[in-house]
Amino acid sequence: MQFKPLLLAAALAATLPLAAQATTFRWARAVDVSSWDVHAQNVGVNNALHAAVYDTLVEYNSKTFKPEPALATEWKPVSPTQLRLSLRKGVKFSDGSEFTADDAKFSLERAKSKSSNYAVYAQGIDRVEKVNSHTIDIFSDVPNPVLLNQLTELRMLSKAWAEKNKSVEPKDIKNKDETFAHRNALGTGPFVLQSWTPDQRVVLAPNPHWWGKGKFATNVTEVVYTPIKSDATRTAALLSGEIDFIIDPSLQDLARVRQTQGLKVLEGAEYRTIFLGMDQFRSELPGSNVKGQNPLKDVRVRKALYQAIDINAIQRVVMRGLAQPTGALIAHQVNGWTPKADVRYPFDIKAAQKLLADAGYPNGFEVDFACSAGRYINDEQLCQAITAQWAKVGVKAKLRSLPFATYFPMIQRNEASIYLLGWGVPTFDAFYSLQSLIRSPGAGGDGNFNLGRFSNPQQDALIERIKKETDPVTRNGLIEKALVQDHELISHIPLYNQVIPWAATQKVELPHRADNRIDWRALKVN
């Protein structure tokens, strides 16, 4: 006989003594985790769930977003290019094995692997050396002013476990080959991965060896995550009490949630910018009616597409006010943001038509336009609105929407002419975006999400200087120059910074975070 999940949980709870009853946190979002390999695919959905099972050396404070100790208790510079970290003693993986410097060294080196999607966080790490069983030195090729921030995204694996299970190299998300670490996990975090049925359910159980037990406020003894693609179904599950929390509620349902007794909405500005990327590499765009050339290589065409978008209408109608229109690729919370780069080119159909005519496309052209379905708030509706607006200037975008699991590998294979992407900045520093999105694609994380393969030598040189500069004033001046230059070159079309609402029952206590993450240490269910 097969029990429904909620009935089974209730039956188990009824058999426990009152003081030992399980406290289950049931939550949902539109898409599922794509891999449990912590270096396979750098996307927010994975990072949020991985953080429940895997720890980092350094963690952000949920309120200040200043780095604070996690598996590293302290750190100090030995030289401008050498950082010594003391590791927390007594930490064990969920199988009872000890966490040591060997694991930390292995994990940081694994993040630099060719198949890793996290090389951007290992930028500047030249090598890692073990000093003793609980001390490591990280050597940078140049002084790195944001190394601590980068470490907040590099999660620690067991070297012995990875070697035993042939998972020394991360899974390559661009192909279908799987490693053991893709479907299994072993970390030092508050929870262990009990089961994962893709597109159906993830169940986490308490880590019996968690070093943070008693140190943090969380009282959760079980986590049940359910990916629910339909907005209406997610909301109905919250209203009926089947789930406790939705991290991506439907905007049209927020008023209903606010008016329902026992429910609440938490909201705040996210550090994520939504933008469009464009193929500026191929000499001819597949599926376009323009033969022998690529219109998107012309800055006049890119500007025309930009000025044909009525961002205020999108903010009002599609996003229901929960968006901050932007002209820059980074949000206000990110170090280096400048108002000089945040001024949007005005919505102007006539100007867009003239730009297209000047570029040699007076009647517009056909172009492929790829969009995620359910990854970002109202992403499909957003792409539909942009398609309709472009049609008014003669650009016929052939829209195709794909689910999260297939969309990201597809755009990472450079198979889209124009694509939608949302970019959060986990380091809270502009270098992360400049290095990933604008720098010419190359080895070691350079341009790893520059999927349109934009390339500009002057920008590359500026970004290299930003990477090395340690004086904050000089460095921020260089960042401002790079952002202003990008505004003129239109490497991408920035749209808006997301404003993130969360919907929950009153019994859920957790801080709303600008990185759209659950702080598993602070989560409580009353």
C-alpha positions in Angstrom: 0.0 0.0 0.0 1.4 3.4 -0.9 0.7 6.4 1.4 0.4 10.0 0.1 3.4 11.9 1.4 1.4 14.2 3.8 -0.6 11.4 5.2 2.5 9.3 5.8 4.2 12.3 7.6 1.2 12.7 9.8 1.1 9.0 10.7 4.7 9.0 11.6 4.3 12.2 13.7 1.4 10.6 15.6 3.6 7.7 16.8 6.3 10.0 18.3 6.4 11.4 21.8 5.3 15.0 21.9 8.7 16.4 22.8 10.3 14.5 19.9 7.7 15.2 17.2 9.2 15.9 13.8 9.1 19.5 12.5 8.7 19.3 8.8 9.3 22.2 6.4 7.4 21.7 3.2 8.2 24.1 0.3 8.0 24.4 -3.4 9.1 26.4 -6.4 8.5 26.0 -10.2 11.6 24.0 -11.1 13.6 21.1 -9.7 17.3 20.9 -8.8 19.2 19.8 -11.9 22.1 18.1 -10.1 23.4 17.3 -6.6 27.0 17.8 -7.8 28.0 21.0 -6.2 30.3 22.0 -9.0 28.2 21.0 -12.0 25.8 23.8 -12.7 25.9 27.3 -11.2 22.2 28.2 -10.9 20.2 29.6 -8.0 17.9 26.6 -7.7 20.8 24.2 -7.1 22.7 26.5 -4.8 19.7 27.0 -2.6 19.2 23.3 -2.0 22.9 22.4 -1.9 23.4 24.9 1.0 21.2 22.6 3.2 23.5 19.7 2.8 26.9 21.2 2.0 28.9 23.8 3.9 31.3 26.4 2.7 34.5 27.7 4.4 32.9 31.2 4.7 29.2 32.1 4.9 27.3 35.4 4.5 25.5 37.0 7.4 21.8 36.9 6.4 21.3 40.6 7.3 24.6 42.4 6.5 26.0 40.0 3.8 29.4 40.4 5.3 31.5 37.2 5.3 31.6 35.3 8.6 33.0 32.0 9.7 31.6 28.6 8.7 33.9 25.7 8.2 36.8 28.2 8.5 36.9 29.8 11.9 39.4 32.5 11.0 41.6 33.7 8.3 44.5 36.1 7.9 46.7 37.3 5.0 50.2 36.0 5.1 51.1 38.1 2.1 49.0 40.0 -0.5 48.7 36.8 -2.5 48.5 34.2 0.4 45.5 33.7 2.7 45.7 31.3 5.6 42.5 29.7 6.9 42.1 27.8 10.1 39.5 25.1 9.7 36.9 24.3 12.4 37.8 21.3 14.4 35.4 18.4 15.3 33.5 18.8 12.1 32.2 15.5 10.5 30.6 14.6 7.3 27.2 13.0 7.6 28.8 9.5 7.4 30.8 10.3 10.5 34.2 10.8 8.8 36.2 13.9 9.8 36.5 17.0 7.7 40.1 18.0 7.3 42.4 20.2 5.2 42.6 17.4 2.6 38.9 17.8 1.9 39.1 21.6 1.7 42.1 21.4 -0.7 40.4 18.8 -2.8 37.1 20.7 -3.0 38.7 24.0 -4.0 40.8 22.3 -6.7 37.7 20.4 -8.0 35.9 23.7 -8.4 38.7 24.7 -10.9 38.1 21.6 -13.0 37.4 21.9 -16.7 33.8 20.5 -16.3 33.1 22.7 -13.3 30.6 25.5 -13.6 32.0 27.2 -10.5 35.5 28.2 -11.9 34.3 31.8 -11.7 34.4 31.5 -7.9 37.9 30.0 -8.1 39.1 32.9 -10.1 42.5 34.0 -8.9 43.2 30.9 -6.9 46.5 29.7 -8.2 47.0 26.8 -5.8 45.9 25.5 -2.4 48.4 24.0 0.1 47.8 22.0 3.2 49.7 23.5 6.2 48.5 20.9 8.7 45.3 18.8 9.3 43.2 21.9 10.0 45.0 24.7 8.2 45.2 25.6 4.5 46.9 28.4 2.5 45.2 29.7 -0.6 47.7 31.3 -3.0 46.4 33.8 -5.6 48.1 34.6 -8.9 47.4 38.3 -8.1 46.0 40.1 -5.0 42.3 39.2 -4.9 40.1 41.7 -3.1 37.0 39.5 -3.2 38.4 36.0 -2.4 36.4 35.7 0.8 33.2 36.5 -1.1 34.0 33.9 -3.7 34.5 31.3 -1.0 30.9 31.6 0.1 29.9 29.6 -3.0 32.5 26.9 -3.0 31.1 23.9 -1.1 33.1 21.3 0.7 33.1 17.6 -0.4 34.7 14.6 1.1 37.8 13.7 -0.9 37.6 10.0 0.2 33.9 9.8 -0.8 34.5 11.4 -4.2 37.5 9.1 -4.9 35.6 6.0 -3.8 32.6 6.9 -5.9 34.5 8.0 -9.1 33.4 11.6 -8.7 36.7 13.4 -8.5 35.7 15.4 -11.6 32.4 17.4 -11.6 29.6 16.2 -13.8 29.6 18.1 -17.1 26.2 19.6 -17.3 26.3 20.0 -21.0 26.1 16.3 -21.6 24.1 13.4 -20.2 27.0 11.5 -18.6 26.4 11.1 -14.8 28.8 10.8 -11.9 27.8 9.3 -8.5 27.8 12.9 -7.1 25.1 13.9 -9.5 22.4 11.9 -7.6 24.0 11.5 -4.2 25.4 13.8 -1.6 27.7 13.7 1.4 28.2 17.0 3.2 28.8 18.6 6.6 25.6 20.8 6.6 22.5 20.6 8.7 20.7 18.0 6.5 21.5 14.9 4.4 19.9 14.0 1.1 17.5 11.2 1.9 15.9 10.9 -1.5 15.6 12.7 -4.9 13.0 11.7 -7.4 13.6 14.2 -10.3 10.7 16.5 -11.0 8.8 15.1 -8.1 10.3 15.4 -4.7 13.5 15.9 -2.6 13.5 14.8 1.0 16.2 15.9 3.4 16.7 14.5 6.9 18.8 15.8 9.8 22.6 15.3 9.7 23.3 13.4 12.9 26.8 14.7 13.0 26.1 18.4 12.2 28.6 20.6 13.9 26.0 23.5 14.2 23.6 21.5 16.3 22.6 23.7 19.2 24.5 26.7 17.9 21.8 27.9 15.5 18.1 28.6 15.8 16.7 26.0 13.3 14.3 23.4 14.7 13.5 21.7 11.4 13.8 17.9 11.4 12.7 17.2 7.9 12.6 19.1 4.6 10.3 18.1 1.8 10.8 20.0 -1.5 8.3 19.6 -4.3 8.8 21.2 -7.7 5.4 22.4 -8.9 5.5 24.0 -12.4 2.0 25.4 -12.4 1.6 28.8 -10.6 -2.0 28.0 -9.7 -1.2 24.6 -8.3 1.6 26.0 -6.1 -0.7 28.6 -4.7 -3.5 26.1 -4.2 -1.0 23.9 -2.2 -0.1 26.8 0.1 -3.8 27.8 0.6 -4.8 24.2 1.4 -1.9 23.7 3.9 -0.1 21.1 1.8 3.0 23.2 1.8 4.4 25.9 4.1 6.5 28.1 1.8 6.7 29.1 -1.8 9.9 30.9 -2.9 8.5 32.0 -6.3 4.8 32.7 -5.8 2.8 33.9 -8.8 2.5 37.6 -8.8 -1.3 37.5 -9.6 -1.9 35.4 -6.5 -0.1 37.7 -4.0 -3.1 39.7 -3.1 -5.0 36.5 -2.3 -2.2 35.3 -0.1 -2.1 38.6 1.8 -5.8 38.4 2.4 -5.8 34.8 3.6 -5.7 34.3 7.4 -2.6 32.4 8.5 -0.5 33.3 5.4 2.0 36.1 4.8 4.1 37.6 2.0 7.8 38.6 2.5 9.4 40.7 -0.1 12.5 42.7 -0.9 14.9 43.6 -3.8 17.0 40.7 -5.1 20.6 41.0 -6.3 19.5 39.5 -9.6 19.3 41.4 -12.9 17.2 40.1 -15.7 18.6 40.7 -19.2 18.8 39.5 -22.8 21.9 38.1 -24.3 22.6 38.1 -28.0 24.8 36.0 -30.3 27.6 38.3 -31.5 29.9 35.5 -32.7 28.4 33.5 -35.5 28.7 35.0 -39.0 25.1 33.9 -39.7 22.2 33.2 -37.3 20.5 29.9 -37.7 16.8 30.2 -38.6 17.1 33.9 -39.6 16.0 35.2 -42.9 19.2 37.3 -43.1 21.8 35.2 -44.9 25.6 35.7 -44.9 25.7 38.0 -42.0 24.7 38.4 -38.3 22.6 41.5 -37.6 23.3 41.2 -33.8 27.0 42.1 -34.4 25.9 45.6 -35.2 25.5 47.9 -32.2 22.8 49.8 -34.0 20.7 46.7 -34.2 21.3 45.9 -30.5 20.3 49.4 -29.6 17.2 49.2 -31.8 16.1 46.0 -30.0 16.8 47.8 -26.7 14.8 50.9 -27.5 11.9 48.9 -28.9 11.2 47.5 -25.4 8.7 49.4 -23.3 10.1 48.5 -19.9 7.6 50.6 -18.0 4.7 48.6 -19.5 6.5 45.4 -18.7 7.1 46.6 -15.1 3.4 47.6 -14.7 1.6 44.8 -16.6 3.8 41.7 -16.7 5.7 42.2 -13.4 2.8 44.0 -11.5 5.2 46.5 -10.1 7.7 44.0 -8.7 10.6 45.0 -10.9 13.2 47.8 -10.9 14.0 48.8 -14.5 17.7 49.1 -15.0 20.3 50.2 -17.6 23.1 48.2 -15.9 24.0 44.6 -15.6 24.3 44.8 -11.8 21.8 45.7 -9.1 22.1 48.4 -6.5 23.3 46.1 -3.7 26.4 45.1 -5.7 29.7 46.9 -5.1 30.6 49.0 -8.1 27.0 49.9 -9.1 26.9 53.4 -10.5 24.0 55.6 -11.6 26.1 56.6 -14.7 25.5 53.2 -16.1 22.0 52.7 -14.8 20.3 55.2 -17.1 18.2 53.3 -19.7 18.0 54.2 -23.3 14.5 55.5 -23.8 11.7 53.5 -25.2 11.3 55.0 -28.7 9.8 53.0 -31.7 10.7 55.6 -34.3 14.3 55.7 -33.1 14.5 51.9 -33.1 13.1 51.8 -36.7 15.7 54.4 -37.8 18.5 52.4 -36.2 17.4 49.3 -38.0 17.1 51.1 -41.3 20.6 52.7 -40.9 22.0 49.2 -40.2 20.5 47.9 -43.4 17.3 46.3 -42.1 14.5 48.8 -42.9 11.9 45.9 -42.8 13.4 44.2 -39.8 14.4 40.6 -39.8 13.6 37.2 -38.3 15.5 35.9 -35.3 15.5 33.0 -32.9 14.5 34.0 -29.3 14.9 31.4 -26.5 13.2 31.8 -23.1 13.1 29.9 -19.9 9.8 28.6 -18.6 9.3 28.9 -14.9 12.9 29.8 -13.9 12.2 33.5 -13.2 9.1 35.4 -12.2 6.7 35.5 -15.2 9.6 34.7 -17.6 7.3 33.3 -20.3 5.0 36.3 -20.1 8.0 38.6 -20.2 9.3 37.0 -23.4 5.9 37.1 -25.0 5.6 40.8 -24.3 9.0 41.5 -25.7 8.2 39.5 -28.8 5.1 41.6 -29.4 7.0 44.9 -28.9 9.7 43.9 -31.3 7.1 43.0 -33.9 6.1 46.7 -34.0 9.5 47.6 -35.4 9.6 44.7 -37.9 11.7 42.2 -35.8 10.0 38.9 -36.0 11.3 36.9 -33.0 10.6 33.2 -33.2 9.9 32.5 -29.5 10.6 29.1 -28.0 10.2 28.5 -24.3 11.9 25.6 -22.7 11.8 24.1 -19.2 14.7 24.8 -16.8 16.3 21.4 -17.1 16.8 21.7 -20.9 17.0 25.5 -21.2 20.3 26.1 -19.4 22.3 23.3 -21.0 21.0 24.5 -24.4 22.1 28.1 -24.0 25.4 27.0 -22.5 26.0 25.1 -25.8 25.5 28.5 -27.5 22.4 27.3 -29.4 20.3 30.5 -29.0 20.5 33.7 -31.0 18.8 35.8 -28.3 18.2 34.4 -24.9 16.8 35.4 -21.5 19.0 35.2 -18.4 18.8 36.3 -14.8 22.2 36.9 -13.1 22.6 37.1 -9.4 25.9 38.2 -7.8 26.8 35.9 -4.9 30.0 37.8 -4.3 28.1 41.1 -4.1 30.9 42.6 -6.3 30.7 43.8 -9.9 33.8 41.8 -10.9 31.8 38.6 -10.8 29.4 39.9 -13.5 32.1 41.6 -15.6 34.2 38.5 -15.6 31.4 36.1 -16.3 29.2 38.0 -18.7 31.4 40.6 -20.5 34.9 39.2 -20.6 35.8 37.3 -23.8 35.2 33.6 -23.3 38.3 31.7 -22.3 39.7 29.3 -19.8 39.3 29.4 -16.1 35.9 30.9 -15.9 36.6 34.0 -18.0 33.4 34.7 -19.9 31.8 31.5 -18.8 28.3 32.9 -19.1 29.1 35.3 -22.0 26.9 33.0 -24.1 26.6 35.5 -26.9 30.4 35.5 -27.1 30.7 39.3 -27.1 34.3 40.3 -27.2 36.0 43.7 -26.7 39.8 44.0 -26.0 39.4 47.3 -24.1 36.8 45.7 -21.8 39.0 42.6 -21.3 41.9 44.8 -20.3 39.8 46.8 -17.9 38.4 43.7 -16.3 41.9 42.3 -15.9 42.9 45.5 -14.0 39.8 45.2 -11.8 40.8 41.7 -11.0 44.2 42.8 -9.6 43.5 46.2 -8.1 43.3 46.2 -4.3 42.8 50.0 -3.7 39.0 50.3 -3.2 38.7 53.8 -4.7 40.8 53.0 -7.8 39.1 49.7 -8.2 35.6 51.2 -8.1 36.6 53.8 -10.6 37.7 51.0 -13.0 34.4 49.2 -12.4 32.5 52.4 -13.2 34.4 52.8 -16.5 33.8 49.2 -17.5 30.0 49.5 -16.8 29.7 52.8 -18.6 31.6 51.4 -21.6 29.3 48.4 -21.6 26.3 50.7 -21.5 27.6 52.2 -24.8 28.6 48.9 -26.4 25.3 47.1 -25.4 26.9 43.7 -24.9 23.5 42.7 -23.4 20.1 44.3 -23.1 19.4 44.9 -19.4 15.8 44.8 -18.4 15.2 45.0 -14.6 16.3 43.9 -11.2 13.9 41.4 -9.6 11.9 42.2 -6.6 11.3 38.9 -4.9 8.2 38.0 -2.9 8.0 34.9 -0.8 4.7 33.4 0.4 4.5 31.4 3.6 2.3 30.3 6.4 2.5 32.3 9.6 4.3 29.4 11.3 7.4 29.8 9.2 10.1 32.0 10.5 13.1 32.9 8.2 14.9 36.1 7.1 14.2 37.4 3.6 17.5 37.5 1.8 18.6 39.5 -1.2 20.2 36.4 -2.7 16.8 34.6 -2.7 18.2 31.8 -0.5 16.8 30.1 2.6 19.1 30.4 5.6 18.8 26.8 6.8 20.5 27.7 10.0 17.9 30.3 10.9 14.8 28.5 9.6 12.1 27.7 12.1 8.7 26.2 11.8 6.5 26.8 14.9 
